[in-house]
Amino acid sequence: MSQQLPKLTPPADLRSDTVTKPTPAMRRAMAEAEVGDDVIDVDPTVARLEQRTAEILGKEAAIYMPSGTMTNQVAVRIHCKPGDEFICEAGCHIYNYEQAAYAQLSGVAVRPVEGQFGVLRLEQLVDLIRPENDHHVRTRLVCLENTHNRGAGRIQPYDEVVRITQWARQNGLRTHLDGARLFNAVVATGIPADQWAQHFDTVSVCFSKGLGAPVGSALAGPRDLIREARRHRKVFGGGMRQAGIIAAGALYALEHHRERLAEDHEKAQILAQAIRQTTRLRLVPDTVDTNIVIFEVAAELGTAGDFVARLEQYGVRMLPVSKTRVRAVTHLDVTIEQVQAAGRIIQELSG
Ligand SMILES: *Cc1c(COP(=O)(O)O)cnc(C)c1O
């Protein structure tokens, strides 16, 4: 281990883009937020956030919820009945990281399909719609994720999204987009959010990821479905009273932190370049689309957990995502300089 390497203080916390703290301006917006009881009738700040989110996504309505897990699971609930099935990519968040809530809470089955770093092709799906008879569940919904978390922030190819969602519509299937990081895809491709969103019945977006707000996600879609979502949000325990306090942080993030996601993508490229210059670390996939970098750690360096523990000693925090793979996510609370320093530490420790 190198003695010359200085430990980063404060540490560069690259475990997730959820670790960000509200900026002073965001805290001011939160402190000054106008509020009301959003369960009895309306909280004006929540209402503004919902309106603005719907507008940006080109949908009739949107609804604020405490988490992306809830927006996704409420979406599944409004599209499916017990005994229905949805199709999704095998590495997606809804299937892997939400405790099979679709089964626990909604009696819904899942048909996961292995994609290429989170990307599905229409040809993989065309034969998956179950025939209509008493033996089968009913295929009801297709869920896509953009950008794809486990796919290392992969952007879904736009043309494929159009093909898959067109096919779904033609076959009477509903569509939901888990757009926890949709704005990363927007900034990286220049394709506006409403253009991505128009192909889906419902879209969920997170304010607490790269946008940097402390709490919340929204589900957007047609007015009648969002009305229905409001009922289910309540039964899932997501009815929040003076939620304007946190919605103000989300609204601030939505208005001020979308464009700057480009900086996070630049920082991810710096990390990717540092990793490419090592011999014992390998990017998977070998290109980085947005703000998530995943790399494979050669066996000589120990497990992914061992490598992460060594990084931690130098003030670089990352997340092991398997025995051999480590994830780093850039965000507004790490500077370019910190990322450059993290790159040098990675190189030193893997050399
Ligand atoms: C973070 C995330 C969510 C939602 O997570 P919560 O922690 O419940 O807000 C959903 N989908 C993806 C792809 C995510 O990365």
The ligand as a Tripos MOL2 file, in Angstrom:
@<TRIPOS>MOLECULE
LIG
   15    15     1     0     0
SMALL
NO_CHARGES

@<TRIPOS>ATOM
      1 C1        -33.4620    4.2730   -6.6650 C.3       1 LIG1
      2 C2        -34.2940    3.6530   -7.7090 C.ar      1 LIG1
      3 C3        -35.6740    3.4890   -7.5270 C.ar      1 LIG1
      4 C4        -36.4340    3.9050   -6.2870 C.3       1 LIG1
      5 O1        -35.7650    3.8120   -5.1280 O.3       1 LIG1
      6 P1        -36.3110    4.4180   -3.7360 P.3       1 LIG1
      7 O2        -35.1210    4.2590   -2.8900 O.co2     1 LIG1
      8 O3        -37.4650    3.5890   -3.3540 O.co2     1 LIG1
      9 O4        -36.6990    5.8370   -3.9700 O.co2     1 LIG1
     10 C5        -36.3790    2.9220   -8.5520 C.ar      1 LIG1
     11 N1        -35.8000    2.5580   -9.6830 N.ar      1 LIG1
     12 C6        -34.4820    2.7180   -9.9100 C.ar      1 LIG1
     13 C7        -33.9040    2.3330  -11.2120 C.3       1 LIG1
     14 C8        -33.6770    3.2660   -8.9180 C.ar      1 LIG1
     15 O5        -32.3670    3.4140   -9.1400 O.3       1 LIG1
@<TRIPOS>BOND
     1     1     2 1
     2     2     3 ar
     3     2    14 ar
     4     3     4 1
     5     3    10 ar
     6     4     5 1
     7     5     6 1
     8     6     7 2
     9     6     8 1
    10     6     9 1
    11    10    11 ar
    12    11    12 ar
    13    12    13 1
    14    12    14 ar
    15    14    15 1
@<TRIPOS>SUBSTRUCTURE
     1 LIG1         1 GROUP 0 **** ****
